[in-house]
Amino acid sequence: MAAGQAAALRAPALLLERTARLGTKLRITGKGRCNLTNTAELDDFLAHFSFLDVVDTRHPEGESRYFLRNAFARFFAPDLMAFFQDLNVPTVVERGGRVFPVGSDAHQVAEALVRFAREQGVQVRVRSRVTRLLGGGGIVKGVELEGGEQVAAEAVVVATGGASYPKTGSSGDGYRLAEQVGHTIVPIHPALVPLVVAGSEPRQMMGLSLRNVEVRLLWHGQEFARDFGEMLFTHYGVSGPIILTLSGPAVARLGKAGADGQRPLEMSINLKPALSPEQLDARLRRDLDRFGKRAYRSLLKGLLPQKMIDVVVARSGIPADKPGHQITAEERAGLRELLQDFRLSIVGHRPLDEAIVTAGGVDRGEIDPRTMASRLVRGLYFAGEILDVQADTGGYNLQAAFSTGYVAGQSAARFVTGD
Ligand SMILES: Cc1cc2nc3c(=O)[nH]c(=O)nc-3n(C[C@H](O)[C@H](O)[C@H](O)COP(=O)(O)OP(=O)(O)OC[C@H]3O[C@@H](n4cnc5c(N)ncnc54)[C@H](O)[C@@H]3O)c2cc1C
């Protein structure tokens, strides 16, 4: 996007890509379907970024939602959809405002971008890894490639992505390039990443997908985040859409967990969020009365997915073969609590390699949000995930990459042409 926009403004543009193919990560986005943006209104859209910000109350203007406002004012979701429509990639809006190409094929999106760049006259070099920014005295003069070749340039846009899914090419090089010329890197950590849970229960429930559940995150027993939707048990813990969304704030807390053996981070699953505690209790009482002769374990079949039954029986402490009518009020209350407040202790997260996005990156305060220009080095621009900008799932991350790429490419071209 950046290279194409620069060339469209008649700046000679060279795109250097370290792998053998352009847009490798883009081609695997949205499970191969590419959720390229979202139709949410601007304020709602921006709110999907800010929740991961480490908010500095002295400089609230530095929050992502202020930082991105300029770029989104120039090139937002409707512009992106029109852009791809012009490239013969019409889009469709799905659940939650998520936008996909009609053909459900991420390759189409990547190929359209490559075509756009080439049509604008961008020269492309693959297998060309940038290892250093050239220049000095606060001005960029070009880049050095692996092997020592130097390429002169009046402006450089660094759009090397984050450090997750490194096999796609984004292994964190950009952070080193930025640091070499004096930029601050806000410490990186995985965001949108599966979480690791203590004990063997997740393994017992592996493969189980829970729909329409509510998950709350608790820190020392105090709730600090919640979401509603679908989650999944895996051999190590939990994953799926709401877990990925909640992982940003969870990972930030995990970093603070003491080494004293305490496990202050918990999640609470409400398997029956549509019912109040009283309604659920009434339902349990009814079931226990009506099928009073049946064993407790078989009564649970109407209430829980198969893979959870043994786990709940063990946790409740009620013998599996106890007849329904012998279950005490106290036991019933314990069961109700398990169904609406099923606690798991979160002890870690999967590695950066498995994260959908990398949180942290080039400090927003050192970037001019109107141009994406470095405030430290003339002629240097940043775009995409390398910036300390990260959002929820739903198409927000790609829109941020496209919008900042659009602005950075045009700004770099104007810097070069003197326009
Ligand atoms: C599995 C998965 C699914 C995702 N699905 C979605 C989705 O549906 N919707 C959404 O909004 N977001 C999604 N994301 C996030 C989104 O893909 C990224 O945020 C986005 O691709 C970032 O774009 P970028 O251009 O900044 O970086 P990237 O897309 O990572 O591109 C960076 C490029 O720079 C190249 N590069 C790196 N270092 C160098 C170097 N030294 N020299 C030369 N080239 C270099 C890399 O090879 C790479 O091609 C997904 C991510 C993953 C991992």
The ligand as an SDF file (V2000), in Angstrom:
LIG
                    3D

 53 58  0  0  0  0  0  0  0  0999 V2000
   -2.8790  -16.0880   11.3400 C   0  0  0  0  0  0  0  0  0  0  0  0
   -3.1840  -14.6090   11.2890 C   0  0  0  0  0  0  0  0  0  0  0  0
   -4.4470  -14.1810   10.8980 C   0  0  0  0  0  0  0  0  0  0  0  0
   -4.7510  -12.8190   10.8730 C   0  0  0  0  0  0  0  0  0  0  0  0
   -6.0000  -12.4310   10.4300 N   0  0  0  0  0  0  0  0  0  0  0  0
   -6.3110  -11.1190   10.3920 C   0  0  0  0  0  0  0  0  0  0  0  0
   -7.5610  -10.6900    9.8670 C   0  0  0  0  0  0  0  0  0  0  0  0
   -8.3570  -11.4850    9.3690 O   0  0  0  0  0  0  0  0  0  0  0  0
   -7.8490   -9.3500    9.9240 N   0  0  0  0  0  0  0  0  0  0  0  0
   -6.9550   -8.4200   10.4100 C   0  0  0  0  0  0  0  0  0  0  0  0
   -7.2780   -7.2300   10.4360 O   0  0  0  0  0  0  0  0  0  0  0  0
   -5.7250   -8.7990   10.8390 N   0  0  0  0  0  0  0  0  0  0  0  0
   -5.3790  -10.1100   10.8350 C   0  0  0  0  0  0  0  0  0  0  0  0
   -4.1340  -10.4910   11.2600 N   0  0  0  0  0  0  0  0  0  0  0  0
   -3.1470   -9.4340   11.6200 C   0  0  0  0  0  0  0  0  0  0  0  0
   -2.5690   -8.8060   10.3240 C   0  0  0  0  0  0  0  0  0  0  0  0
   -2.2220   -9.8380    9.4310 O   0  0  0  0  0  0  0  0  0  0  0  0
   -1.3230   -7.9490   10.5980 C   0  0  0  0  0  0  0  0  0  0  0  0
   -1.5920   -7.0170   11.6150 O   0  0  0  0  0  0  0  0  0  0  0  0
   -0.8910   -7.2300    9.3050 C   0  0  0  0  0  0  0  0  0  0  0  0
   -0.5330   -8.1710    8.3210 O   0  0  0  0  0  0  0  0  0  0  0  0
    0.2630   -6.2650    9.5460 C   0  0  0  0  0  0  0  0  0  0  0  0
    0.6430   -5.7310    8.3070 O   0  0  0  0  0  0  0  0  0  0  0  0
    2.1200   -5.1720    8.0730 P   0  0  0  0  0  0  0  0  0  0  0  0
    2.1910   -4.7690    6.6360 O   0  0  0  0  0  0  0  0  0  0  0  0
    2.4480   -4.1700    9.1000 O   0  0  0  0  0  0  0  0  0  0  0  0
    3.0820   -6.4210    8.3380 O   0  0  0  0  0  0  0  0  0  0  0  0
    3.2000   -7.8520    7.5910 P   0  0  0  0  0  0  0  0  0  0  0  0
    1.9190   -8.1990    6.9350 O   0  0  0  0  0  0  0  0  0  0  0  0
    3.7850   -8.7660    8.5820 O   0  0  0  0  0  0  0  0  0  0  0  0
    4.2360   -7.5700    6.4370 O   0  0  0  0  0  0  0  0  0  0  0  0
    5.5740   -7.2200    6.7220 C   0  0  0  0  0  0  0  0  0  0  0  0
    6.4410   -7.6190    5.5460 C   0  0  0  0  0  0  0  0  0  0  0  0
    7.7480   -7.1030    5.7450 O   0  0  0  0  0  0  0  0  0  0  0  0
    8.6830   -8.1070    5.3790 C   0  0  0  0  0  0  0  0  0  0  0  0
    9.9390   -7.8720    6.1220 N   0  0  0  0  0  0  0  0  0  0  0  0
   10.1610   -8.0400    7.4450 C   0  0  0  0  0  0  0  0  0  0  0  0
   11.4170   -7.7070    7.7590 N   0  0  0  0  0  0  0  0  0  0  0  0
   12.0050   -7.3140    6.6060 C   0  0  0  0  0  0  0  0  0  0  0  0
   13.3190   -6.8450    6.2760 C   0  0  0  0  0  0  0  0  0  0  0  0
   14.2840   -6.7310    7.1850 N   0  0  0  0  0  0  0  0  0  0  0  0
   13.6020   -6.5390    4.9770 N   0  0  0  0  0  0  0  0  0  0  0  0
   12.6470   -6.6650    4.0160 C   0  0  0  0  0  0  0  0  0  0  0  0
   11.3880   -7.1080    4.2740 N   0  0  0  0  0  0  0  0  0  0  0  0
   11.0790   -7.4160    5.5500 C   0  0  0  0  0  0  0  0  0  0  0  0
    8.0260   -9.4030    5.7720 C   0  0  0  0  0  0  0  0  0  0  0  0
    8.5790  -10.4880    5.0760 O   0  0  0  0  0  0  0  0  0  0  0  0
    6.5740   -9.1330    5.4100 C   0  0  0  0  0  0  0  0  0  0  0  0
    6.2720   -9.5140    4.0970 O   0  0  0  0  0  0  0  0  0  0  0  0
   -3.7870  -11.8500   11.2530 C   0  0  0  0  0  0  0  0  0  0  0  0
   -2.4980  -12.2800   11.6320 C   0  0  0  0  0  0  0  0  0  0  0  0
   -2.1990  -13.6370   11.6440 C   0  0  0  0  0  0  0  0  0  0  0  0
   -0.8190  -14.0710   12.0400 C   0  0  0  0  0  0  0  0  0  0  0  0
  1  2  1  0
  2  3  1  0
  2 52  2  0
  3  4  2  0
  4  5  1  0
  4 50  1  0
  5  6  2  0
  6  7  1  0
  6 13  1  0
  7  8  2  0
  7  9  1  0
  9 10  1  0
 10 11  2  0
 10 12  1  0
 12 13  2  0
 13 14  1  0
 14 15  1  0
 14 50  1  0
 15 16  1  0
 16 17  1  0
 16 18  1  0
 18 19  1  0
 18 20  1  0
 20 21  1  0
 20 22  1  0
 22 23  1  0
 23 24  1  0
 24 25  2  0
 24 26  1  0
 24 27  1  0
 27 28  1  0
 28 29  2  0
 28 30  1  0
 28 31  1  0
 31 32  1  0
 32 33  1  0
 33 34  1  0
 33 48  1  0
 34 35  1  0
 35 36  1  0
 35 46  1  0
 36 37  1  0
 36 45  1  0
 37 38  2  0
 38 39  1  0
 39 40  1  0
 39 45  2  0
 40 41  1  0
 40 42  2  0
 42 43  1  0
 43 44  2  0
 44 45  1  0
 46 47  1  0
 46 48  1  0
 48 49  1  0
 50 51  2  0
 51 52  1  0
 52 53  1  0
M  END
$$$$
